[in-house]
Amino acid sequence: MRSLTLDPGSAIILRGDKGRSTLVHVIKGTLTSHPQDMPEVVLHAGDGYAGIEDSECLLENTGSEPAEFIWLPVYRYTP
């Protein structure tokens, strides 16, 4: 799990690797998610986003204050 902060106007690309998807939870601020081959989604504090494996998502701070969020890669359990 990683806690990250993006300044207003900043962006980051999150990648879901083969065999794992990703979760994003916004703690503070406003982020716009631009998932690959899907419509964009605006996320506010308390909102979350689940990305699928083998995909990319551009996450952009479209608000006026720093945006804090948690990024968590999710591993598939195979017994």
C-alpha positions in Angstrom: 0.0 0.0 0.0 1.2 3.4 -0.8 0.0 6.8 0.3 0.6 9.5 -2.3 0.0 13.2 -2.7 -0.6 15.0 -6.0 -0.4 18.8 -6.3 -3.1 20.6 -8.3 -2.5 20.0 -12.1 -0.2 17.0 -11.4 -0.9 13.5 -12.8 0.4 9.9 -12.4 -0.1 6.7 -14.4 -1.2 3.7 -12.3 -0.7 0.2 -13.9 -2.5 -3.0 -13.0 0.1 -5.7 -13.7 -0.7 -9.2 -15.0 -2.5 -11.1 -12.3 -3.3 -8.1 -10.1 -5.7 -5.2 -10.2 -5.4 -1.9 -8.2 -7.5 0.0 -5.7 -7.4 3.8 -5.1 -9.0 5.5 -2.1 -9.1 9.3 -2.0 -8.4 10.7 1.4 -8.4 14.4 0.6 -9.0 16.5 -2.5 -10.4 15.8 -6.0 -8.9 13.4 -8.5 -10.1 12.6 -12.0 -9.5 9.0 -13.1 -8.9 8.4 -16.9 -9.1 4.6 -17.1 -7.9 2.9 -20.3 -10.9 2.3 -22.7 -13.4 3.6 -20.1 -15.1 6.9 -19.3 -13.4 9.3 -16.9 -14.6 9.4 -13.3 -14.3 12.3 -10.8 -13.3 11.1 -7.3 -13.7 13.2 -4.1 -12.6 12.5 -0.5 -14.0 9.1 0.6 -14.5 7.8 -3.0 -12.7 4.8 -4.3 -11.8 3.3 -7.7 -11.0 -0.3 -8.7 -8.7 -0.7 -11.7 -8.5 -4.0 -13.7 -5.4 -6.1 -14.2 -3.3 -5.5 -17.3 -4.5 -1.9 -17.7 -3.4 1.7 -17.2 -5.1 4.6 -15.6 -4.1 8.2 -15.6 -5.0 9.8 -12.3 -5.0 13.6 -12.3 -5.5 16.2 -9.6 -8.2 18.4 -11.0 -8.9 20.2 -7.8 -7.4 23.4 -6.2 -5.7 21.7 -3.3 -3.2 18.8 -2.9 -5.0 15.5 -3.3 -4.0 12.6 -1.0 -4.9 9.0 -1.9 -4.0 5.4 -1.1 -2.9 3.1 -3.9 -3.1 -0.6 -3.3 -2.2 -3.4 -5.7 -4.4 -6.4 -5.1 -3.0 -9.9 -5.6 -5.1 -12.8 -6.6 -5.0 -15.7 -4.2 -4.4 -19.1 -5.7 -4.4 -22.0 -3.3 
